[in-house]
Amino acid sequence: MSYTSTAYINVSDILERGDVKPPVPTVGRRSDGTGLFYREQANLVFGDPESGKTLIAQCAAADEMSMGRAALIIDLDHNGAAATISRLVSMGVDEAVLRDPDLFRYCQPEDADHLAVVVKEAVEWKPAIILLDSLGELLPMFGASSNSPDDFTRVHAAVIKPLTKSGAAVLVIDHLPKNRDSQSFGSTGTTAKKRAIGGTSLRVTVQEPFRPGIGGRAQVTLNKDRHGGLRAACPTEDREPLAATFKLWNENGDILWRFIPPALGERPLAAGFVEQDVIELSELMPAPTSQRDIKERLGWGSTRAMDALREWRRRGQPTTVLPAPAPYVSGAQEHSVTAPRSDIGAQEHSNDGAPRSPHIGVREQGALANPMNGEAA
């Protein structure tokens, strides 16, 4: 019995073409050739403000355009056309490419109707890479709540899903939640966001702040990889392994960058929210004994408690010993001193006159020596 219904995938055709291997990431290439992002998939880049999220996405787009592939930037985050184009030129994108609407398009949609036109034309145009910056601005444009799974699913079906069907590597930029318990899970809002990611979800944590005319550095950790292609190229079995170190600098006015692959066994540095939690664990007296102990004493969620405990143990379970409080001297005891008042006064004057040299801590900040154009996002 045979059928001709279009309701099914033609498995025979797939096997005939040899398309039976899982996809591999090929966009945003590390220096070893491994990509950070997948084509025909939605990929998420999230982190704190000014951690380098937009820079990473723009570098990936510049890399694609340098190979003659088309790029679309949907700027909902008000980065600005002049600033964006200036940065792409500094990244080495030829002005002739930027002038060609078959190779590059930039838009700042004003409303959902405007964006719907952009999505429709992108499906017909089929660019190689699409930057959507950012998800936090996209949802309100459709009257959607970032905490509603149904709202996100509706917007995803209207915008992100058709963009991926165009064949592009869609890079969606998002932010971390303010709640520290939620930061370990990923970006803001509903967990439906994470389920909808068909490619990679990357957390960006700044290591050296990105400064205009200077540069900076950030670590990129792998929060999710649906197909496992990037995770297989990460050197540890951590729940969120180091995927790359992003280094950006300026050389004679040109912006240069590298996605540096992690060395064998290299683990990511603790993210800022984990760092503060480790400090809090080191001050617990008595020292914490388990995840449950931390949850009960500090009121943290399971994931936050486990992440902090794991990092605290990796560092050798440091403990901050607070100095013992000075003994309390009551007023009655002060008046019972038998020495003459003149002697006491002289003693007080002597103590007050002794020079004191308070310790002033100085924190060194590492920075790249070369300048960079533009600001981090």
N, C-alpha and C positions, 0 to 999 in steps of 0.2 A: 504494500500500500504506500502511495506517495502523497505528498501534499505540497501546495505552493503558497501557503499562507505566509504573509509578511509579519505575522505576530511572533515569529520565532527567529532566533539567531541562526544563520546558516553555518552550522558547525563544519560541514564539509568544505565550505569556502575558506574558513579559517585554517583548517588543516592543510588545505591545498596551498595556501599562501605561506605556510610555515609559521603563522603567528601564534605559537603555543608557548612561547617563553614569557615569563613575567616581565613587566616593564622595568626599565632601569632609569635612574635619574641622570639627565644629560644637560641640564640647564644650571648656570651658576657654578661653573666647574672649579673644583679645587686644583691646586698645582699638580696633583697626581692624576688628573683627568676625570675623577669621580664628580658627578653633578650633585648639587644640593636639592634640585627641584625636578619634578616630573612634567613631561608634556602631556597634554590632554587631561590634566588633573588640576584640582584646586589645591594650592599649597599655601600654608599659613606662616607668616613671619610675625612674631609678637615679642614684646618687651616693654621696658619702661620708656618714657619720653627721652629723646636724645641718646638712645642706646645704639643707634646705627641701623635701625630697621629699614628705613627708606633708602639709605645709602647702599645697603646690601642688595635691595631689589633693583635700584638704578644701575648698579654695577653689572648685575646679571643681564639687564636689558641692553646696556652698552656692549656687553660681550656678544649678545645675539646680533645686534646691528652691525658689529664689526665683521660678522661673517655673512652679511648681506641678507639677514632675516628681518622681518617686519616687527615693529613693537607698537603697542598702544598703552598710553598712560591715562588712567581715569583718576583725576585728582579731585577727591572729595574733601581733602584735608587742608586745602588752601595753601599748598606749598608755593603756588604761583608759576605762571608760564615762563616768565623771564628767568627766574631763579632755576627752574628745572632745566630749561634749554641751555642756559649758561653752564650748568654743571655737566650736562651730557657732552657739550663741546670740550670742556676741560678733561672729560674722561676719554677723549679721543674719537668721539663720533663725528664723522665727516658732516660738514654743514649741508652738503648736497643730499645726504641721506635724510637729514632733518627737514629739508625743504620738500621732499618727495612724499606726498600723502599715501603712496602705495607702500612706503617703507616705515613711515612714522606718523602717528597721530597723537595729539594731546587734547584733552577736553576737561572742562570743569562743569559738569552737569548742574543745572540750577534746581531741577526737581525730578521726580520719578519719570515723567513723560520724556524729558530730555534724555535721561539715562536709557530709557527703553529704545530710543532711536539709535543710540550708540551701540547698545547690545545687538540690535538687529543688524546693523551695518558690520559689526565685528564678525558676526557669524558668517556673513557673505564674504567679507574681506579675508578672514583667516590669518591673522597675524601669528607670529611664532611665540610671542610672549605678551602678556597683559598684566600691568600693574594696577591693582585696585587699592587705593590709599584714601581712606581706611574704612574698615568694617564698622567702626564706631560712628562714622558719619552716614554710612549707607542705610542702616536700619531705620533711623529716624526719618530719613527721606521718604520711606514707605509707611510712615506712621507705625513702625514696629518697635517692640520692646526687646532689648538685648537679653532679657531674662526669660523670654517666652520661647519655648521650643517650636510652637506652632508658627509664631511670627517669623522666626529665623528660617524655618522650612519654606515658608511662603516667599520670602525675599531671595533665598537661595535658588528656588525654582525659577524665579523671574530674572535673575541676573547672573549668578555665579555658574549655575549648571549649564545654561546655554553658552556661556563664554568658554567653558571647558570643552563643550561639544564642537567648538570651532577648531579644535586641535591645538590650541595654545596652552603653554604653561602659564596658568593663572596664579599670580602671586598676590595674596591678600594680606594686607598689613593690619595688625590689631594691637591692642594694649593689654597690659596686665591689670588684673583687678586690684583695688586698693586693699581689700581684705587679705591679710597675710596667710590665713588658712587656705584661701582659694588659689593663691599664686602658684602653689606647687602643681596644680592641675593644668594650668595653662592660661589662656587669654580670658578676657572678661566675658560675663554673661553665661548663657545657657550652654550646657555640655553638648547640645545638638550641633554646635559649631565644630567641635572636635570630631563628631561622628561623620560630618559632611566632608571632611578633608580626605580626598582620595590620593593625595601625594604625601608630602612631608609637612610636619608642623615643627617649626624651629623656634627655639627660645634664644633671644639675643640679650647678652649681659655685657655692659660696657666694662672694659678693663682700664683703658686710658681714654679719657673724655675726648670726643671728636671736636676739634676746634678749627674754626675757619683759618685757612692758611697754614695749618699745622698738620692735622691728621689725627689719628687715634687708632684704637684697637678694641675689639670686642670678641668674646667667645660665643660660639654658636653651638647649642646643644640640641640633640634630637629628641623632641617631645613625642613625636609619632611618625611612623613610616609604614603606611598600609602595605606596601609591596616588599619592604625589607631590603631594597637595593642599597640604600645609604647606610642602614644599620649594619649590613654585612661588611661595610668598609670602615666601621668604627672599631677601635681597638679594645674596648672593654665591654663587659656584660652589664654595665650600670643601667638602671631603669631609664635614665636620661643621659646617654653618653656624649662625650665631646665629638661634634661632627666636623668642626673647623675653627680655626682662629682667623678672624677677619682683620686684616691690617690694611690701612689706607694712609697714603702720604702724598706729598706734592713734590714734583721735581720740575723746576723751571716753569712753573705755572700749570703743569699737567697733573691731573689727579691720577695716581697709580694705586693699584690694590692687589691683594693676594688673598685667596682663601687657602690657608695653610692646613694641610691634613694633620690630624693628631699623630704623634709618635706612638709606637707600639707600647701599650699599657698606659698611655697618658690619660689621666682622668681630668674632668673639668674642675675648675675652682668652684668653691661654694658660691652659689648665687647670693646676692645681697640680703635677701630675706632669710636665707639659711644662716648666713654669717651672723646676723643679729641674734638668731635663735640659739646658735652655738654659744655665744657669749652669755645668754640668759641661762643656759644649762650649766655653764661653768660656775655660775654664781649660786646655784641651788645647793642648799645645805639641809640634810645630807645629800650627797651626789645622787643623781637619778639612777635607777636600776633597770628600768624597762620602758617600753613604749606606753604601757598602761599607767605606770607610775607618773610619767610626764603628763599624760592626758588628764589624770585626776588632780595633779598639783597645779598645773598651769591652764587647764581648760582648753587645750589645743585639740584640733582634729587629728585623726589617725595618721594621715599622710604627712602632715607637718611635723608631728611628733617623731615619726620614724625617720624622716629625712634629717632632722636635726640630730637625733640620737646616733644615726649612722655616721654623720660627719664628726660629731663630738668624739665618738669612739675611734674613728680613723686618726684623729689628732692626738690620741693617747689619753683621752678623758681628762682634759685640763681642768683644774679647779682654781678658782679665784678665792684666796684666803683674805677675808676682810680683817683689818686691825681691830684688836680688842678695844672697846670703848674706854675712855679715860675715867678713873674713879671719881665718883661724885663727892664733892666736898660741900657740906651743908653750911648755912650761915652761922649756926651755933659753933661748929668746929672752927670757922674762920676767926671768931671772936675769942676762942679759947687759946689762941697762940700767945705764948708768954713773952715773946720778944717785944721790945719797946716799939711803939708806932714809928719812931724815926728810923729804926733799923728796917722795918718792913717797907717804909717808903723808899729808903735807899735801895733795897733789894729790887723793888718794883721798877724803880728808875733804871737800875742797871739792866734788868731784863728787857725793858722796853727799848733801851738804847742799843741792844745787840743787833748787828746787821743780819738781815735775813735775805736769802737768795732763793726765792721760789723757783721751782723747776718749771720750765716752759717747754712743753713737748712740741717738736717740730716734725711735721709729716712731709716726707719727700714725695713729690708727684712725678712719676715718670711721664715723659712726653716725647713724641717723635721730633726730630730736629728739622724736618722739612715742612714747608707750609702747604696748606690745602685750601681750595676755594670752596665756599658754600658751608652750610651748617648741617649738623646731623639732625636726624629726625628719629 
